[in-house]
Amino acid sequence: MSSNQIAVVLAAAAALFALWAAVFATRADLAMRREVRNANKRWEASTKPVPHVTYTQFVAPGQSIQVQVENLGGTLAGCGLIVQNADEIYAAELTLPEKAPARPISLPFIVKAWQRASQPKALLMVARDVGGRCFDCLDGGKEIKDPRKWVGSQLRGLRMQGMVDFPTITGATKR
């Protein structure tokens, strides 16, 4: 066997081993990217703001209502909250740090409700995280794609358009 033939055989063997290494490196890279993507999804799901509202103090009609708000998830950069107690509706906008303990919030009286509720209930609870994503907290934390349009339609449905505004959620300026 001549030296030219040995060189050709060695070059072919080197090319085969390089191809083999490239295939396995590509497979490892794809597996790593998939794992990073799954880890990011898990992290995003765990950092979703989850406000928990407890109704604590009820006052005279037409006065503010006292509630305890606790953030069980990520940083709550903005939260729009509308609550009905008996025949009165209260609303406020708030922010809370990540995993904040329960803190008392006073919700101001907005308007009389057209129908009486036997127990206090949240009519609207929308949260925005620091990344700008918005979530409907009353619908299992479903992500809202267009917060301005969604909040507008919810306020129209509650017949509260023009009475309440949540600028930290919608990005609108305060009036």
Buried (B, 14 or more C-beta within 10 A) or exposed (E): EEEEEEEEEEEEEEEEEEEEEEEEEEEEEEEEEEEEEEEEEEEBEEBBBBBEBEBEEEEEEEEBBBBBBBBEBBBBBBBBBBBBBBEBBBBBBBBBEBBBEBEEBEBEBBBEBEEEBEEBEBBBBBBBBBEEBBBBBBEEBEEBEEBBEBBBEBBEEBEBBEEBBBEBBBEEEEE
